[in-house]
């Protein structure tokens, strides 16, 4: 065998092999590689979108936390204001109750004072009457001299 024919046979076999591989093996292999490349590109795009969504979500969470803190501070301020109102109302109610009780006590004192004065007048008039009886040595009729006794009681 001549080396040229052997070389020529090997070249034809190699070309047939390359043709078969290019015709039947290469397209599915390239299709799988292209599909894999597309999946990787889609995955990277999804990861990028996920990072953007995460950044947006973190921004939204910060906004919500800021709003919640603001609302909490507002609620605390309202609670403090309401507590101050309740304290002021309690003080005012206490002041009104104190004034009412003071007025009632003054009225009661005035009534008792008047009652004591009236009782004292009656006792003084009885003593004066008894003194007058002793001075005059006779009995004075209280019903007949009631006007005189009332005048005396008023003067006392």
C-alpha positions as CSV (number, residue, x, y, z in Angstrom):
1,X,0.0,0.0,0.0
2,X,1.1,3.3,-0.9
3,X,1.2,5.9,1.9
4,X,-0.6,8.4,-0.3
5,X,-3.7,6.1,-0.8
6,X,-3.8,5.4,2.9
7,X,-3.6,9.0,3.7
8,X,-6.2,9.8,1.1
9,X,-8.5,7.1,2.6
10,X,-8.0,8.5,6.1
11,X,-8.9,12.0,4.8
12,X,-12.1,10.7,3.2
13,X,-13.1,8.9,6.4
14,X,-12.3,12.0,8.4
15,X,-14.4,14.1,6.1
16,X,-17.3,11.7,6.3
17,X,-16.9,11.7,10.1
18,X,-16.9,15.5,10.2
19,X,-19.9,15.6,7.8
20,X,-21.9,13.1,10.0
21,X,-21.0,15.0,13.1
22,X,-21.9,18.4,11.6
23,X,-25.2,17.0,10.2
24,X,-26.5,14.9,13.1
25,X,-24.6,15.6,16.3
26,X,-23.6,19.3,16.0
27,X,-27.2,20.8,15.7
28,X,-28.6,19.1,18.9
29,X,-25.4,19.9,20.7
30,X,-25.5,23.6,19.6
31,X,-29.2,23.6,20.5
32,X,-28.5,22.4,24.0
33,X,-25.7,24.9,24.4
34,X,-27.9,27.7,23.1
35,X,-30.8,26.6,25.5
36,X,-28.3,26.5,28.4
37,X,-27.0,30.0,27.5
38,X,-30.5,31.3,27.3
39,X,-31.4,29.8,30.7
40,X,-28.3,31.3,32.2
41,X,-29.1,34.7,30.7
42,X,-32.7,34.4,32.0
43,X,-31.4,33.5,35.4
44,X,-29.1,36.5,35.5
45,X,-31.9,38.8,34.4
46,X,-34.2,37.3,37.0
47,X,-31.4,37.8,39.6
48,X,-31.0,41.4,38.6
49,X,-34.8,41.9,38.7
50,X,-34.8,40.2,42.1
51,X,-32.1,42.6,43.4
52,X,-34.1,45.6,42.1
53,X,-37.3,44.3,43.7
54,X,-35.4,43.7,46.9
55,X,-34.0,47.2,46.8
56,X,-37.6,48.6,46.2
57,X,-39.0,46.4,49.0
58,X,-36.3,47.6,51.4
59,X,-37.1,51.2,50.5
60,X,-40.8,50.5,51.0
61,X,-40.0,48.9,54.4
62,X,-38.0,51.9,55.4
63,X,-40.9,54.1,54.4
64,X,-43.4,52.0,56.4
65,X,-41.1,52.0,59.4
66,X,-40.8,55.8,59.2
67,X,-44.5,56.1,58.9
68,X,-45.1,53.7,61.8
69,X,-42.7,55.7,64.0
70,X,-44.4,58.9,63.0
71,X,-47.8,57.4,63.8
72,X,-46.5,56.0,67.1
73,X,-45.1,59.4,68.1
74,X,-48.4,61.0,67.1
75,X,-50.4,58.5,69.2
76,X,-48.1,59.1,72.2
77,X,-48.5,62.9,71.8
78,X,-52.3,62.4,71.7
79,X,-52.2,60.1,74.7
80,X,-50.1,62.7,76.7
81,X,-52.5,65.5,75.7
82,X,-55.5,63.4,76.7
83,X,-53.8,62.5,80.0
84,X,-53.2,66.2,80.6
85,X,-56.8,66.9,79.8
86,X,-58.0,64.2,82.2
87,X,-55.7,65.7,84.9
88,X,-57.0,69.2,84.3
89,X,-60.6,67.9,84.3
90,X,-60.0,66.1,87.6
91,X,-58.4,69.2,89.1
92,X,-61.4,71.3,88.0
93,X,-63.9,68.7,89.3
94,X,-62.0,68.6,92.6
95,X,-62.0,72.4,92.8
96,X,-65.8,72.5,92.1
97,X,-66.4,69.8,94.7
98,X,-64.3,71.6,97.2
99,X,-66.2,74.9,96.5
100,X,-69.5,73.0,96.8
101,X,-68.5,71.4,100.1
102,X,-67.1,74.7,101.4
103,X,-70.4,76.5,100.5
104,X,-72.4,73.7,102.2
105,X,-70.2,73.9,105.3
106,X,-70.6,77.7,105.4
107,X,-74.4,77.4,105.1
108,X,-74.4,74.7,107.8
109,X,-72.3,76.9,110.1
110,X,-74.5,79.9,109.4
111,X,-77.6,77.8,110.2
112,X,-76.1,76.5,113.4
113,X,-74.9,80.0,114.3
114,X,-78.4,81.3,113.8
115,X,-79.9,78.4,115.7
116,X,-77.4,79.0,118.6
117,X,-78.2,82.7,118.6
118,X,-81.9,81.9,118.7
119,X,-81.4,79.5,121.5
120,X,-79.2,82.0,123.3
121,X,-81.9,84.7,122.9
122,X,-84.5,82.4,124.3
123,X,-82.2,81.5,127.3
124,X,-81.4,85.2,127.8
125,X,-85.0,86.2,127.7
126,X,-85.8,83.4,130.2
127,X,-83.1,84.6,132.5
128,X,-84.2,88.2,132.0
129,X,-87.7,87.2,132.7
130,X,-86.7,85.3,135.8
131,X,-84.6,88.3,136.9
132,X,-87.5,90.6,136.3
133,X,-89.8,88.3,138.3
134,X,-87.4,88.4,141.2
135,X,-87.1,92.1,140.9
136,X,-90.8,92.7,140.8
137,X,-91.6,89.8,143.1
138,X,-94.4,88.6,141.0
139,X,-94.9,86.3,138.1
140,X,-94.9,87.7,134.6
141,X,-97.2,85.9,132.1
142,X,-95.2,85.1,129.0
143,X,-98.2,85.0,126.7
144,X,-99.5,88.4,127.7
145,X,-96.1,90.1,127.5
146,X,-94.9,88.3,124.4
147,X,-94.4,91.5,122.4
148,X,-92.3,92.9,125.1
149,X,-90.2,89.7,125.4
150,X,-89.7,89.6,121.6
151,X,-88.5,93.2,121.6
152,X,-86.1,92.4,124.4
153,X,-84.9,89.3,122.5
154,X,-84.2,91.4,119.4
155,X,-82.2,93.9,121.4
156,X,-80.1,91.2,122.9
